[in-house]
Amino acid sequence: MNQTNQRNQMNQTNQMNQTNQTNQTNQTNQMNQGKRGLVVGLTGGIASGKSSVARIFRELGAWIIDADQLAREVVEPGTPGWREVVETFGREYLLPDGSLDRKKLAKRVFSHPEDKAKLEAIIHPKVLELRKERTREILEKDPQALIVFEVPLLIEKGLHHRVDKVVVVWVPRETQIQRLMERDGLTWEEAEERLKNQMDLDEKVKFAHYVIDNSRTLEETRRQVEALYRELKALAQG
């Protein structure tokens, strides 16, 4: 399928999603009844440009909660998360300053699925709790806040049910591979192998209320984000 057909299919999927997700949105609204502002889940895939889209949202005035940053915070030296990781995996995964040796730990967990599950069981609940705390703090400062929760595995972990709207940053698979090769110095085969560990973007858009096509220029992406920001901000203020 060429990129034009992919974009057309993606646009059709986006339109259907906004109609078909009415029930899901109503359920979310019921769970968040009385809640102020709007919480948007922003996701994508590796090398799709999710962080660039988040940066534009921030520049426009949205509050950003970065799940990766929260995951680092909950295992800072001396925290309960840090202690649990050390108790589970051992002190050999610490750097001289006492912080986690992330590269060494990542190498272990990605080659041992059972260890990956153990690490996620430690980190993910703490990330969600910290995210709730940060959301509460933001809404106390700005009752009409537009909060963007940036998380790579939003859909895979079922977190799309915990936000008001879902935004997926989309690019064709070939573009992902090319960008990943250029960014990380990988071969085509190595880049493809990494993508196999994630849900395909064409699948993710089925869960989206909105899709940002990031396959063209940064200026075109910015125009899409600016238009979407205005719409989401109006919902947050409503």
MARFI-181128 format. One record per atom (N, C-alpha, C): x, y, z. Coordinates in steps of 0.1 Angstrom, whole numbers, plus 2048, in hexadecimal, padded with zeros to 3 digits. Atoms other than C-alpha are relative to their C-alpha. Layout:
// residues N
XYZ ...
// end
This chain:
// residues 238
8097F4800 800800800 80980C800 7F77F4800 80F8227F6 7FC80A80B 8037F77F5 81083F80E 7F48087FE 80D7F8803 7F38527FD 7F47F7805 80B8097FC 7DC834802 8007FE80F 7FF8017F1 7E9830826 7FA80C807 8057F47FA 7E185482E 7F18007FE 80F800802 7BE85081E 7F97F680A 80580A7F7 7B8831832 80080580F 7FF7FB7F2 7C5841852 7F680B802 80A7F57FE 7AE86084D 7F27FA801 80D8067FE 790849848 7FF7F980D 8018067F3 799836867 7FE80A80B 8017F57F6 79D85687A 7F2805801 80E7FC800 77A861870 7F77F6806 80880A7FA 76B840879 8027FF80F 7FD8017F1 77D84089B 7F880A808 8067F67F8 76F8618A5 7F17FE802 80E8047FE 74C85389F 7FE7F4809 80280D7F9 7508308AC 80580080F 7FB7FF7F2 76183B8CD 7F7808809 8097F97F8 74384D8DA 7FD7F980D 8038077F4 73B8328F3 80C800809 7F47FF7F8 75F8318FF 80280D807 7FF7F37FB 760856903 7F680380B 80A7FE7F5 740856917 8037F980D 7FC8087F4 74D83B92E 80B808807 7F57F87FA 76D850934 7FA80C807 8067F47FA 75886F93B 7F97FC80D 8078047F4 74385B954 80A7FD80B 7F68037F6 76384F966 80680D805 7FA7F37FC 770873966 7F680B803 80B7F77FE 74F88396F 80580B80B 7FD7F57F6 7558A5980 80F8047FE 7F27FD803 7798A6972 80180C7F7 7FE7F4808 7858C7964 80B7FE7F6 7F580180A 79B8CD946 7FE7F47F7 80080B809 7A38B292C 80D7F9800 7F4808800 7BC89692D 8017F87F2 7FE80680D 7C988B90B 80B7F6800 7F580A801 7DD86B905 8078027F2 7F97FE80D 7F88718EB 80A7F47FF 7F780C802 8098528DC 8047FF7F2 7FC80380E 8198458BD 8097F4800 7F680B801 83682E8B4 80E805800 7F27FC800 85B82E8B5 8038077F3 7FC7F880B 86884989E 7F58067F8 80C7FA806 845856896 80080F801 8007F27FE 84C8788A3 7F780580C 8097FC7F5 8368778C3 80680B808 7FA7F67F7 84F88B8D7 80080E7F9 8007F4807 8508A68BC 7F2806801 80D7FC7FF 82A8A88BD 7FD80580E 8017FC7F2 82B8AA8E3 80680E802 7F97F37FE 8448C78E1 7F780B7FA 8097F6806 82C8DA8CA 7F4803809 80B7FE7F6 80F8D58E2 80580880C 7FB7F87F5 8258E28FE 80280F7FC 7FE7F2804 82E9018EA 7F38087FF 80D7F9802 80A9088E3 7F980280E 8057FD7F3 802907908 7FA7F4808 80580C7F9 7F88E3911 80A7FC80B 7F78067F5 8058D2931 8037F27FB 7FB80D804 81A8B4929 8047F880C 7FB80A7F6 81E89593F 8067F57F8 7F880A807 83987F931 8017F3808 7FF80C7F9 83585B93B 80E7FB802 7F28057FF 85A853934 80780880B 7FA7F87F6 86487094B 7FB7FB80E 8068057F4 84C863966 8077F2804 7FA80D7FE 85B840962 80E801806 7F27FD7FB 87E84F969 7FF80580F 8027FA7F2 871862988 7FD7F680A 80580A7F6 861844999 80B7F6804 7F58097FC 88283199A 80D808803 7F47F87FC 89984E9A4 8057FA80E 7FA8057F4 8B18449C0 7F980380D 8067FE7F3 8A183F9E2 7F07FF7FF 80F801801 87D83D9D4 7FC7F1803 80580D7FE 86781F9DC 8027F77F3 7FE80880C 8698159B7 80E7FC7FE 7F1804801 88F8169B7 8037F5809 7FD80B7F6 8908009D6 7FA7F37FB 80680C806 8787E79C5 8087FA7F5 7F880480B 88D7E69A6 80D7F9805 7F48067FB 8AD7E09BA 7FE7F3807 80380D7F9 89D7C59CF 7FD7F57F6 80480A80A 8907B49B0 80C7FC7F7 7F680380A 8AE7B6998 80E801806 7F28007FA 8CC7BD9AF 80780D7FE 7F87F3800 8E57D99B6 8098017F4 7F780080C 8F97CF997 7FA8097F5 8067F880A 8E07E4983 7FF80F805 7FF7F27FC 8EA804995 80D8067FB 7F47F9804 90381E989 80780580D 7F97FC7F4 91D82C9A1 7F980B808 8087F57F9 90684A9AA 7F47FA806 80C8067FA 8EB8319B5 7F48007F7 80B801809 8D4837997 8007F37F8 80180C808 8C881B981 8088017F4 7F980280D 8DE80F965 7F57FC7F6 80C803808 8C181294C 8047F77F4 7FD80880C 8D480492E 8027F1804 7FE80E7FC 8DF7E5941 7F37F9804 80D8057FC 8BD7E0950 7F77FD7F4 80880180C 8AC7E592E 8057F47F8 7FB80C807 8C37CB91E 7FB7F3806 80580C7FA 8B87B2938 7F17FD7FE 80E802801 8937B8937 7FB7FD7F2 80480280D 8907B9912 8047F27FA 7FD80D804 8A079790F 7FA7F5809 8078097F7 88C78892C 7F2805803 80E7FB7FE 86678E929 7FB7FF80E 8058017F2 86078294D 80680C808 7FA7F57F9 87879D95A 7FA80D7FB 8077F4805 8687B7944 7F3802807 80C8007F9 8477AE954 80180580E 7FD7FC7F2 8567B2977 80380F801 7FD7F27FF 8647D496F 7F48097FD 80C7F9803 8447E0960 7F680080C 8098017F5 8317D497E 80480980C 7FB7F67F6 8477EA994 7FD80E7FB 8007F2805 84780997E 7F28057FC 80D7FA806 82580C96D 7F680580A 8097FA7F6 80F80F98C 80480D806 7FA7F37FA 82682A99A 7FF80B7F6 8017F580A 82683D979 7F18057FF 80E7FC801 80083C978 7FC80980C 8037F87F4 7FE84999C 80680E7FF 7F97F3801 817865995 7F98087F5 8077F980B 80486E975 7F3806806 80C7FA7FA 7E487298A 80380B809 7FC7F57F7 7F68879A3 80480D7F8 7FC7F4809 80589E987 7F38067FA 80C7FB807 7E38A0976 7F880980A 8077F97F6 7D38AB997 80780E803 7F97F47FD 7EE8C599D 7FE80A7F5 8027F780B 7EA8D397A 7F2806800 80E7FB800 7C48D697D 7FD80A80B 8017F67F5 7C88E899E 80580E7FB 7FA7F4805 7DD90298C 7F88067F4 8077FC80C 7C990396C 7F47F77FE 80C809801 7A58F596E 7FC7FD7F2 80480380E 7A18F7948 80C7FB7F8 7F3804807 7C38E7940 7FD7F57F6 7FF80B80A 7C98D2921 80D7F9804 7F58087FC 7DF8B692E 8037F57F6 7FC80A80A 7F28A0915 8097F6808 7F980B7F9 7FD87F924 8077F87F5 7F880680B 81987390D 8067F3805 7FC80D7FC 81E84E90F 8017F67F4 7FE80980C 82C8358F6 7F67F47FF 80880C800 817817901 7F2803806 80D7FB7FB 7F782A908 7F57F57FD 80A80A804 7E28108F4 8037F2805 7FC80E7FC 7F67F18FB 7FD7FD80E 8028027F2 7F27F6920 7F2803805 80D7FD7FC 7CE7FF91F 7FD80E806 8017F37FA 7D482392A 7F78097F8 8097F8808 7BF83190E 7F2801806 80D7FF7F9 7A182A924 80080A80C 7FF7F77F5 7AE84293E 80280E7FC 7FE7F2805 7B0861929 7F38047F9 80C7FC806 795876919 8007FF7F1 7FE80180F 7A38768F5 80D7FA7FD 7F4807804 7BD8628E3 8058067F2 7FA7FB80C 7D58728C9 80C7F77FD 7F6809805 7EB85B8B4 8088087F6 7F77FB80A 8098688A1 8047F57F6 7FF80A80A 80A855881 80A8037F5 7F87FF80C 82484F865 8007F27FA 80080D807 82783384B 80B7F8807 7F68097FB 83B815857 80E8027FA 7F37FE807 85681B83D 80780D806 7FA7F47FB 85B83E84B 8057FE80E 7FB8037F3 85E83186E 80E7F97FF 7F4808801 879818863 80C80A7FB 7F67F7805 88C833850 80580A80B 7FD7F67F5 88B84C86D 8087F880B 7F98087F6 896830885 80E7FD7FC 7F3803805 8B382686F 80980D801 7F87F47FF 8BF84A86D 80380580E 7FF7FB7F2 8B9852892 80A7F7808 7F88097F8 8C98338A1 80B7F87F9 7F5807807 8E0827886 7FD7F17FE 80480E802 8CD807880 7FF7FB7F2 80380580D 8CA7F0862 7F17FF7FF 80F802802 8A87EB852 7FA7F5808 80580C7F8 8A57C9862 7FF80380F 8007FD7F1 8AE7D6885 7F480A803 80B7F67FD 8957F3882 7F37F87FF 80C808801 87A7DA877 7FE7F880C 8018087F4 8817C4894 7FB80880C 8057F87F5 87C7E18AC 7F18037FF 80E7FC803 85B7EA89C 7F77F4804 80880C7FE 84F7C68A1 7FC7FF80F 8038007F2 84F7CC8C7 7F580A804 80A7F67FE 8357E88C3 7F37FD7F8 80C801808 8117E98B8 8028097F3 7FF7F980D 8107F4893 7F780D801 8077F37FF 80681988F 7F27FF7F9 80D802807 7EA80E876 7F67FA809 8098057F6 7DB7FB893 7FD80A80B 8027F67F6 7E08178AC 7F680A7FC 8097F5805 7CC830897 7F27FB802 80D8057FE 7AE81989C 7FA80480E 8047FC7F2 7AD8248C1 800810801 7FE7F27FF 7B38498B9 7F38087FE 80A7F6803 79B8668BB 80580A7F6 7F97F7809 7B487B8A8 80D7FA7FB 7F4805806 7D1872891 80880C7FB 7F77F6805 7EF88988A 8097F87F5 7F880680B 7FF880868 80E807800 7F37FA7FE 82488686F 80A7FB7F5 7F880680A 83187884E 80680B7F6 7FB7F5809 83789A83D 809809807 7F77F67FA 8478BA848 7FC80480E 8037FB7F3 84A8C886B 7F580B800 80A7F5801 8368E6860 7F27FB7FE 80D806802 8198D0854 7FB7F980D 8048067F3 81A8BD875 7FC80B80A 8047F57F7 8198DE888 7F28057FD 80D7FB804 7FB8E9875 7F57F7806 80A80A7FB 7E88C987E 7FF801810 8017FF7F1 7F28CC8A3 7FA80D805 8077F37FC 7E88F18A5 7F17FF7FF 80E801802 7C68E9897 7FA7F780B 8058097F5 7C28CC8AF 80080680D 7FF7F97F3 7CE8E08CC 7F4809802 80B7F77FE 7B38FA8C6 7F37F8803 80C8087FD 7988DF8C5 8007FA80E 7FF8067F3 7A58CD8E4 7FF80A80B 8017F67F6 7A98ED8F7 7F2805803 80E7FC7FF 7858F78F0 7F97F5808 80780A7F8 77A8D58FE 80480180F 7FB7FE7F2 7908DB91D 7F980B807 8077F47FA 77F8FC923 7F17FF801 80E802801 75D8EF91C 7FA7F980C 
// end
